[in-house]
């Protein structure tokens, strides 16, 4: 199934008639709630970097760059598909969809955010941080929105990679080496978590997606297949969430990741077993919301456990796993 919807323009700027209303519209355009999660995961990557204390200015600039570039990506996303947003109940009141903000003003806003991000990152961080940020912005704003979302039901699997980069952005902004294991474990964690996080919401909005001709998985493969995939990705997220234990050797995080992960997998299994009705839709929305708290808890535990120090037992397990992996690799 391929979406072929005309991406028409909307009415000129009408405004809400107040400065507060304009600010609110700009925050919606920049997808401030989504960006706040990006900044949070980027902040955790920065705090965990070994040289964080010596690169506070760079870390702060990196987080500002994530916020600005993420906002630009959000505006680009809405610029490309205002007519699609008009078909969705959860997006039809967006400023561009109803015409409170004109396309011309939105383009200017996106350009200003993007240029500000580039300038901040170029002058206050390093080229790795700038490159990763640009990759994430273009990945979401262009590759996901233009090519993946309207053409493949696996759009969120591939498109989620762009939104998973903030931990390595924060890490390199704080002076961390771009090839270090821990930040890439966090990138893999966010990337694996994203489908299980988003597909419950897609189940709730499946009729809207069908009406807008967007080939989300519940539309193209049905609710049952989508629920099976949610369980699979939830289990994969649990497994991937335990990998940082080897890199961070953090007892608090190890226990928390296992506990929260098992609880989340249990929620997805319950969702899988429910009959397809209004109660299931309501529970799917709850799973979506809990998934955000799940990721927040994992990243918070990483920071708390990092400053409490590694546990000797977990250190021993980490060394054992390291030798097992190294021995296996030498036999390949």
CORSUL-V898605 format. One record per pair of residues at least 6 apart in sequence whose ideal C-beta (glycine too) atoms are under 8 Angstrom apart, sorted by sequence separation. I is the first residue (numbers start at 0). J is the second residue. D is the distance in whole Angstrom. If there is no record, write none. Layout:
I|J|D ; I|J|D
//
This chain:
14|20|7 ; 15|21|7 ; 45|51|6 ; 48|54|7 ; 84|90|4 ; 85|91|5 ; 90|96|6 ; 91|97|7 ; 94|100|4 ; 147|153|8 ; 148|154|5 ; 151|157|8 ; 171|177|5 ; 208|214|8 ; 243|249|7 ; 273|279|4 ; 14|21|6 ; 51|58|6 ; 77|84|7 ; 83|90|8 ; 84|91|6 ; 95|102|7 ; 147|154|4 ; 170|177|8 ; 175|182|7 ; 201|208|7 ; 208|215|4 ; 15|23|7 ; 100|108|8 ; 120|128|6 ; 121|129|6 ; 216|224|7 ; 217|225|5 ; 244|252|7 ; 15|24|7 ; 84|93|5 ; 120|129|4 ; 170|179|7 ; 208|217|7 ; 209|218|5 ; 216|225|5 ; 243|252|7 ; 244|253|5 ; 270|279|7 ; 273|282|6 ; 48|58|8 ; 95|105|6 ; 147|157|6 ; 148|158|7 ; 167|177|7 ; 205|215|7 ; 208|218|5 ; 84|95|7 ; 85|96|5 ; 94|105|8 ; 143|154|7 ; 147|158|5 ; 170|181|8 ; 171|182|8 ; 204|215|8 ; 46|58|8 ; 81|93|8 ; 84|96|4 ; 117|129|7 ; 120|132|6 ; 170|182|4 ; 205|217|4 ; 216|228|7 ; 241|253|7 ; 244|256|7 ; 270|282|6 ; 45|58|4 ; 169|182|8 ; 205|218|6 ; 243|256|8 ; 269|282|7 ; 270|283|6 ; 81|95|5 ; 143|157|8 ; 201|215|5 ; 81|96|5 ; 143|158|3 ; 167|182|4 ; 201|216|6 ; 202|217|5 ; 241|256|6 ; 42|58|8 ; 45|61|6 ; 77|93|6 ; 116|132|7 ; 117|133|8 ; 142|158|7 ; 166|182|5 ; 167|183|6 ; 201|217|5 ; 240|256|4 ; 241|257|7 ; 270|286|6 ; 45|62|7 ; 77|94|8 ; 78|95|7 ; 205|222|7 ; 77|95|5 ; 143|161|6 ; 167|185|8 ; 198|216|6 ; 77|96|8 ; 139|158|7 ; 142|161|7 ; 166|185|4 ; 167|186|5 ; 198|217|7 ; 237|256|8 ; 241|260|8 ; 266|285|8 ; 267|286|6 ; 41|61|7 ; 42|62|6 ; 116|136|8 ; 138|158|7 ; 166|186|6 ; 202|222|6 ; 237|257|8 ; 240|260|5 ; 266|286|5 ; 41|62|6 ; 81|102|8 ; 138|160|6 ; 139|161|4 ; 164|186|6 ; 113|136|7 ; 138|161|3 ; 139|162|6 ; 163|186|5 ; 166|189|7 ; 202|225|6 ; 237|260|3 ; 266|289|6 ; 38|62|5 ; 41|65|5 ; 78|102|7 ; 137|161|8 ; 138|162|8 ; 163|187|8 ; 165|189|8 ; 201|225|7 ; 202|226|7 ; 236|260|7 ; 237|261|7 ; 136|161|7 ; 163|188|8 ; 135|161|4 ; 138|164|8 ; 163|189|4 ; 237|263|7 ; 263|289|7 ; 38|65|5 ; 78|105|5 ; 134|161|7 ; 135|162|7 ; 162|189|7 ; 163|190|4 ; 198|225|5 ; 233|260|8 ; 236|263|7 ; 237|264|6 ; 263|290|7 ; 37|65|6 ; 38|66|5 ; 77|105|7 ; 78|106|7 ; 37|66|8 ; 135|164|4 ; 134|164|7 ; 135|165|7 ; 159|189|8 ; 160|190|5 ; 163|193|7 ; 198|228|6 ; 199|229|6 ; 233|263|6 ; 234|264|6 ; 263|293|5 ; 34|65|8 ; 38|69|7 ; 74|105|6 ; 78|109|7 ; 159|190|6 ; 162|193|7 ; 198|229|5 ; 233|264|5 ; 34|66|6 ; 37|69|5 ; 132|164|8 ; 131|164|5 ; 135|168|7 ; 233|266|8 ; 260|293|8 ; 74|108|6 ; 75|109|5 ; 159|193|3 ; 194|228|7 ; 195|229|5 ; 198|232|8 ; 230|264|7 ; 233|267|4 ; 259|293|6 ; 34|69|4 ; 74|109|4 ; 159|194|7 ; 194|229|7 ; 33|69|7 ; 34|70|6 ; 131|167|6 ; 132|168|5 ; 131|168|5 ; 156|193|8 ; 195|232|4 ; 230|267|5 ; 259|296|5 ; 71|109|5 ; 74|112|7 ; 155|193|6 ; 156|194|5 ; 159|197|7 ; 194|232|5 ; 195|233|5 ; 229|267|5 ; 230|268|6 ; 259|297|7 ; 30|69|7 ; 31|70|7 ; 34|73|7 ; 71|110|8 ; 155|194|5 ; 29|69|8 ; 30|70|7 ; 33|73|7 ; 128|168|6 ; 131|171|7 ; 192|232|8 ; 195|235|8 ; 29|70|3 ; 71|112|4 ; 191|232|6 ; 195|236|6 ; 226|267|8 ; 229|270|7 ; 230|271|5 ; 255|296|7 ; 256|297|6 ; 28|70|8 ; 29|71|8 ; 30|72|8 ; 70|112|5 ; 71|113|4 ; 155|197|5 ; 229|271|7 ; 255|297|7 ; 30|73|3 ; 128|171|5 ; 155|198|7 ; 29|73|5 ; 68|112|7 ; 127|171|4 ; 128|172|5 ; 191|235|5 ; 192|236|5 ; 226|270|6 ; 227|271|7 ; 256|300|7 ; 28|73|7 ; 29|74|6 ; 67|112|5 ; 68|113|7 ; 71|116|6 ; 191|236|5 ; 226|271|4 ; 252|297|8 ; 255|300|4 ; 28|74|5 ; 30|76|7 ; 67|113|7 ; 125|171|6 ; 131|177|8 ; 155|201|8 ; 124|171|7 ; 125|172|7 ; 67|115|5 ; 68|116|4 ; 124|172|5 ; 188|236|7 ; 191|239|5 ; 252|300|4 ; 28|77|6 ; 67|116|4 ; 68|117|8 ; 251|300|6 ; 252|301|5 ; 255|304|8 ; 127|177|5 ; 188|239|5 ; 249|300|8 ; 252|303|8 ; 64|116|5 ; 67|119|7 ; 68|120|8 ; 120|172|8 ; 187|239|5 ; 188|240|6 ; 223|275|8 ; 249|301|7 ; 251|303|6 ; 252|304|4 ; 63|116|8 ; 222|275|5 ; 251|304|4 ; 188|242|8 ; 247|301|6 ; 250|304|7 ; 64|119|5 ; 184|239|8 ; 187|242|7 ; 188|243|7 ; 249|304|4 ; 63|119|5 ; 64|120|4 ; 249|305|6 ; 251|307|6 ; 222|279|8 ; 229|286|8 ; 240|297|6 ; 247|304|7 ; 253|310|8 ; 184|242|5 ; 185|243|7 ; 243|301|7 ; 247|305|6 ; 249|307|8 ; 60|119|5 ; 61|120|7 ; 184|243|5 ; 250|309|7 ; 60|120|7 ; 64|124|7 ; 154|214|8 ; 155|215|8 ; 249|309|6 ; 250|310|3 ; 253|313|6 ; 154|215|7 ; 155|216|8 ; 248|309|4 ; 249|310|7 ; 152|214|5 ; 181|243|6 ; 184|246|6 ; 247|309|7 ; 248|310|7 ; 250|312|7 ; 60|123|3 ; 61|124|5 ; 72|135|8 ; 76|139|7 ; 149|212|8 ; 151|214|7 ; 152|215|6 ; 153|216|7 ; 250|313|5 ; 60|124|5 ; 64|128|7 ; 68|132|5 ; 72|136|5 ; 76|140|6 ; 80|144|7 ; 149|213|6 ; 150|214|7 ; 152|216|4 ; 249|313|7 ; 28|93|8 ; 64|129|8 ; 68|133|7 ; 71|136|6 ; 75|140|4 ; 79|144|5 ; 148|213|6 ; 149|214|7 ; 180|245|8 ; 181|246|4 ; 248|313|5 ; 27|93|6 ; 28|94|6 ; 57|123|6 ; 69|135|8 ; 75|141|7 ; 79|145|6 ; 152|218|7 ; 180|246|5 ; 181|247|6 ; 248|314|5 ; 27|94|6 ; 28|95|7 ; 56|123|7 ; 57|124|5 ; 61|128|5 ; 65|132|6 ; 68|135|7 ; 69|136|7 ; 72|139|5 ; 73|140|8 ; 76|143|8 ; 152|219|4 ; 57|125|7 ; 64|132|5 ; 68|136|4 ; 72|140|4 ; 76|144|5 ; 80|148|8 ; 152|220|6 ; 195|263|8 ; 71|140|7 ; 75|144|7 ; 244|313|6 ; 248|317|5 ; 24|94|4 ; 57|128|8 ; 61|132|8 ; 199|270|7 ; 246|317|8 ; 9|81|5 ; 28|100|7 ; 195|267|7 ; 244|316|7 ; 245|317|5 ; 6|79|6 ; 8|81|8 ; 244|317|7 ; 6|80|6 ; 7|81|7 ; 6|81|7 ; 7|82|5 ; 24|99|6 ; 25|100|8 ; 245|320|5 ; 4|80|8 ; 6|82|6 ; 24|100|6 ; 245|321|7 ; 5|82|6 ; 6|83|8 ; 28|105|6 ; 202|279|8 ; 203|280|5 ; 4|82|6 ; 202|280|7 ; 4|83|6 ; 29|108|8 ; 28|108|6 ; 203|283|5 ; 2|83|8 ; 202|283|5 ; 203|284|5 ; 25|108|6 ; 29|112|7 ; 200|283|7 ; 15|99|6 ; 199|283|4 ; 200|284|7 ; 203|287|7 ; 13|98|6 ; 14|99|6 ; 199|284|7 ; 9|95|6 ; 12|98|8 ; 13|99|6 ; 14|100|8 ; 9|96|7 ; 10|97|8 ; 11|98|7 ; 12|99|7 ; 199|286|4 ; 200|287|4 ; 9|97|7 ; 10|98|3 ; 12|100|6 ; 199|287|4 ; 9|98|5 ; 12|101|4 ; 72|161|8 ; 11|101|5 ; 197|287|8 ; 10|101|8 ; 196|287|7 ; 199|290|7 ; 9|101|8 ; 12|104|6 ; 9|102|7 ; 8|102|6 ; 196|290|4 ; 195|290|7 ; 196|291|7 ; 192|290|7 ; 196|294|7 ; 65|165|5 ; 192|293|8 ; 192|294|6 ; 65|168|6 ; 64|168|7 ; 65|169|7 ; 189|294|7 ; 61|168|6 ; 62|169|7 ; 61|169|6 ; 64|172|7 ; 188|297|7 ; 61|171|7 ; 62|172|7 ; 58|169|7 ; 61|172|2 ; 60|172|6 ; 61|173|7 ; 185|298|8 ; 58|172|5 ; 57|172|5 ; 58|173|4 ; 89|204|6 ; 57|173|6 ; 88|204|7 ; 185|301|8 ; 57|174|6 ; 87|204|7 ; 54|172|7 ; 89|207|7 ; 54|173|5 ; 88|207|6 ; 54|174|4 ; 87|207|4 ; 44|165|7 ; 48|169|7 ; 53|174|6 ; 86|207|6 ; 87|208|7 ; 44|166|3 ; 48|170|5 ; 51|173|5 ; 43|166|6 ; 44|167|6 ; 46|169|8 ; 47|170|7 ; 48|171|8 ; 50|173|6 ; 51|174|7 ; 41|165|3 ; 44|168|7 ; 45|169|4 ; 50|174|4 ; 51|175|8 ; 86|210|5 ; 87|211|6 ; 37|162|7 ; 40|165|5 ; 41|166|6 ; 44|169|3 ; 45|170|6 ; 48|173|4 ; 49|174|8 ; 50|175|7 ; 86|211|4 ; 40|166|5 ; 43|169|7 ; 44|170|4 ; 48|174|6 ; 49|175|7 ; 38|165|7 ; 41|168|5 ; 42|169|6 ; 45|172|6 ; 46|173|8 ; 48|175|4 ; 37|165|5 ; 41|169|4 ; 45|173|4 ; 47|175|8 ; 83|211|5 ; 33|162|8 ; 40|169|8 ; 44|173|8 ; 83|213|7 ; 41|172|8 ; 44|175|8 ; 47|181|6 ; 48|182|8 ; 47|182|7 ; 44|182|5 ; 44|185|6 ; 43|185|7 ; 4|149|7 ; 40|185|7 ; 2|148|8 ; 3|149|8 ; 2|149|4 ; 1|149|7 ; 2|150|7 ; 1|150|6 ; 40|189|6 ; 0|152|8 ; 47|247|7 ; 4|211|7 ; 4|212|6 ; 2|211|7 ; 3|212|7 ; 2|212|4 ; 2|213|5 ; 0|212|8 ; 2|214|6 ; 1|214|7 ; 0|214|4 ; 0|218|7 ; 0|219|5 ; 40|294|8 ; 47|301|7 ; 36|291|7 ; 43|298|4 ; 47|302|7 ; 39|295|7 ; 43|299|8 ; 46|302|5 ; 36|294|8 ; 40|298|6 ; 43|301|6 ; 47|305|6 ; 36|295|8 ; 39|298|7 ; 43|302|6 ; 46|305|7
//
